[in-house]
Amino acid sequence: MREVGIGIAGFGTVGGGVLSILRRHAGDIEARLGARIVVKRIALRDPLRARAVDVAPGLLTTRVDDLVEDPAIEVVVELMGGVEESFRLVSAALSRGQHVVTANKALLAARGDEIFRLARARSVDVYYEAAVCGGVPIIRTLRESLASDRINALTGIVNGTTNFILTAMAERGEAIGPVLAEAQRLGYAEADPTLDVSGGDAAQKLCVLAQLAFGARLRPAEVLTEGIMGLSPEDFRWAREFGYTLKLLAVARRCGPAADDPRGVDQIEARVHPAFIPEGSLLAGVRGAMNAVVLRSEALGASMLYGQGAGAMPTGSAVVSDIIDLTRNILAGSPGRVPLPPEEPLVSLRPHAEIRCAYYLHFSVKDEPGVLARIATTLAGRGISVAAVQQREPPEAGAPVPLVIVTHEAREADLVEAISEIGRHASTLRPTRLIRIESV
Ligand SMILES: NC(=O)c1ccc[n+]([C@@H]2O[C@H](COP(=O)([O-])OP(=O)(O)OC[C@H]3O[C@@H](n4cnc5c(N)ncnc54)[C@H](OP(=O)(O)O)[C@@H]3O)[C@@H](O)[C@H]2O)c1
């Protein structure tokens, strides 16, 4: 039986999952492939640390270059994380004509262009299903299943840590501090959760998805990114009052060319932020650490992928599926069968000031006549129309009164200007809270 040699760089959570699956499903994989996948080398940093999966010590190395230099290794599987060292490994492997599988969204978001260019030049494959939403096959869906369709919008819950936190806050009415501490205790959040709670991880994933869905070329820093640390139990109470739930969404949406663009190139909005979504909507039922992506495409309409976005086995299964697909290409002598993202961007980024959506605005104002009228007039002056208003009694005499307004769709720049002007009203006592509303 033909053997295909692979080298795995990284023997942590995902590396361990990959090895267990390759071992457990070896018979099925061989039967499906008509070939055997053989792990030739595994690179790690600390060869003395105990591992979840036993391997022959002779397979282990602390030199990632051993994977690149071994002529028996046809596929390098990068599961180390980080950008610099993993880029060095991946580019060295591609330059030598080895195919690459990676689960590393940070690497792809930062240096994907160079990696794809190198792969094209050397006619080798790069597979990266596990880089976004772990075990959920969103990359394959965008690359293959919807290759015939034109995607108009992609809206996802792509970070399990923040979805776990927001679900617990919504269901238990607790503040973010204790819920985050619980997520860390249960292993859903890292000791340093910054990348997740800031929205940065979701922005990296959105860059990878937007490249496939729209042919965009985005850097995470270009994505409008707001995290969840500013959310309070009060926001969840108001969400319920208006029939919404609160999620951290990654949104990329096609919105046609800019009015002054003679070439007529479509623009996309690209943003990651907490959003109110209707209680009965597709993403509202995505609880805990689960991930989901809703696609809206011209031919298929709405479709949704849902599943576990992290963990050794779900993520490992996506990596092994990539290895199998890649092995098929090797056996058929047809690398490049599934094209990489286009070299030149097909869309440009719409400036964030031009984003259009509906908004929840929470004002804290003096308890006096005329306040609502003044705010409504300021909003109307910028073309922002009000869909609903709720006002509460002050919790105690003289305390600020919560006044909540839900707007119809408006332009972000107009809204920001209106809020800034309202902030200067003598009756406004605290900064206004703004949460965008999405109808997913
Ligand atoms: N965990 C998930 O659920 C998940 C989901 C989707 C995608 N991913 C992605 O998958 C990748 C791996 O994540 P993970 O959670 O498995 O990470 P992890 O548990 O921290 O494992 C990283 C592994 O890489 C090894 N390593 C790091 N730097 C190295 C170097 N310079 N040379 C040799 N080995 C090195 C480490 O060695 P030691 O063990 O000796 O320290 C460790 O075995 C990341 O890109 C991550 O974003 C993870």
The ligand as a Gaussian input file, in Angstrom:
#p B3LYP/6-31G(d) Opt

LIG

0 1
 N       -7.066000      24.482000      20.903000
 C       -8.075000      24.576000      20.063000
 O       -9.182000      24.149000      20.367000
 C       -7.872000      25.195000      18.698000
 C       -8.985000      25.349000      17.846000
 C       -8.792000      25.857000      16.550000
 C       -7.512000      26.225000      16.163000
 N       -6.472000      26.094000      17.032000
 C       -5.134000      26.496000      16.566000
 O       -4.288000      25.348000      16.558000
 C       -2.962000      25.734000      16.856000
 C       -2.453000      24.914000      18.046000
 O       -3.267000      25.181000      19.167000
 P       -3.172000      24.297000      20.496000
 O       -4.340000      24.694000      21.324000
 O       -2.972000      22.876000      20.164000
 O       -1.833000      24.904000      21.163000
 P       -0.981000      24.280000      22.353000
 O       -1.785000      23.316000      23.143000
 O       -0.331000      25.427000      23.051000
 O        0.162000      23.438000      21.594000
 C        1.196000      24.043000      20.877000
 C        2.242000      22.979000      20.604000
 O        3.276000      23.522000      19.785000
 C        4.545000      23.241000      20.340000
 N        5.429000      24.346000      19.963000
 C        5.233000      25.671000      20.135000
 N        6.273000      26.373000      19.653000
 C        7.145000      25.465000      19.165000
 C        8.408000      25.545000      18.540000
 N        8.997000      26.729000      18.322000
 N        9.027000      24.406000      18.174000
 C        8.462000      23.201000      18.389000
 N        7.248000      23.053000      18.967000
 C        6.598000      24.172000      19.359000
 C        4.319000      23.143000      21.833000
 O        5.330000      22.355000      22.401000
 P        5.315000      21.974000      23.985000
 O        4.105000      21.128000      24.184000
 O        6.561000      21.200000      24.198000
 O        5.258000      23.285000      24.704000
 C        2.949000      22.453000      21.873000
 O        3.092000      21.068000      21.782000
 C       -3.004000      27.253000      17.103000
 O       -2.675000      27.936000      15.929000
 C       -4.445000      27.501000      17.482000
 O       -4.887000      28.820000      17.169000
 C       -6.616000      25.596000      18.281000

